[in-house]
Amino acid sequence: MKFQDAKNRLKKLANGKYHEVSFALGEHSDGTLRTQVWLYVEKGHSSGFVRNFDIAFAQLEKELELTRNDEAHNEEIPQEVAA
């Protein structure tokens, strides 16, 4: 995935919220390359530092889905129980 593609995908996923995408490329003395990707969406949702964009998006989407499920569950709790 190209950086611009990842940026566009994250913007859509963030749905108007602040978001960040980082990509780092390191090279060891033996010539092997190491990549590091990090995705972030407002309110502390991140992919963590992982090897590629596919893994980063899978982790971020999972975290966002868990948050949406928690928020939906909390909305279902009657106010007198939640208080």
Beta strands, then each sheet from edge to edge (+ up, - down):
strand 1: 19-27
strand 2: 33-41
strand 3: 45-46
sheet 1: 1+ 2- 3+
end
